Amino acid sequence: MSYAWQQPYPVRTTAPVSLHVVAIFQYLGGLITLAIGALLALAAVDVIPRLEYATGNDAWTTRPAQITPIVAVICGSFIIVGLIAIMLGRKLQRGRNWARVLLTALNLLSVAGGVWQGYTTGRPYAETLISIVLPLVFVFLLNTRAARSWCRYQTY
């Protein structure tokens, strides 16, 4: 009599909590970036009127819509970055190890930028501390044993 083959690790259907937390922050960051890109696009095509100070009669006036190529490129780049952030969050949740490694590297670069900002300004501000601590927490969450196991073997 033989027994059925059993996997050495239990098969999980969802990512660990640490990856869910990082993915949710990725989703939120991507949605905020998409919203900024959409608002810039609306301002560029003059759905949101632009105020301009008229120097001759000391009054605020609106000017007609003139979309420039620079504003279009900025809007497009915000939208692309937002979509990439959402995609990285989803790939991380699905257990892609390359997404975990890429997000770890990007968070370490963010920490380096925060340290540089604190060094150049001379004294730590709350924004500087947050810009250092939050990515460090994400690096820690991305490198927990459960997160590494989920991204390598779909187990934890």
HELIX and SHEET records of a PDB file:
HELIX    1   1 VAL A   17  ALA A   44  1                                  28    
HELIX    2   2 PRO A   69  GLN A   93  1                                  25    
HELIX    3   3 ASN A   97  THR A  121  1                                  25    
HELIX    4   4 ALA A  126  LEU A  142  1                                  17    
HELIX    5   5 ARG A  145  TYR A  153  1                                   9    
SHEET    1   A 2 LEU A  51  ALA A  54  0                                        
SHEET    2   A 2 ALA A  59  THR A  62 -1                                        
END                                                                             
